[in-house]
Amino acid sequence: MNDLASAPADAPAWPEEPEHNPGPLHQPWRALVALLELALAALACWAALTCWSSAVSTITTRLSDGTELTSTRYAGDWVGGAIGLATVAAILLVDALRQLLLAVRTRRRKHRRYAR
C-alpha cells in the first residue's frame, strides 16, 4: 500500500528536510597531526635506507690468474624490512596530506532540497 495514500490529509506530502550538520571535519589541530606524521615518515625513510644498506654486501674474489670476480649478496630479511618501512613511510605521507587538507579547508556540499 502507498504510504502517501494512507497519510492523514493535514500531513505534508514530502518528508521533513534533514538539518544541515557539517560535522567535525575542519579542525585546525589536524595540522599538528600532519606535521607529526611527516616526521615519522622521514624517520621511516631513514630506517629503510639503513636497512637497505645493511642488506646489500659486495664480495670481490681474486683468482690465482689475476682475474677478479665480484658478486653481490642480498640478505632477505633486511630487504623485506626496507620494503616494509618504505611502505609505512608512503602511507604516512598520504595520510599527512589528507590531515593537512582537512585542517586547511573543507568543501561544503550544496544542500539538496526536495522537489515540491
Secondary structure by P-SEA (a helix, b strand, c coil): ccccccccccccccccccccccccccccaaaaaaaaaaaaaaaaaaaaaaaaaaabbbbbbbcccbbbbbbbbbcaaaaaaaaaaaaaaaaaaaaaaaaaaaacbbbbcccccccc
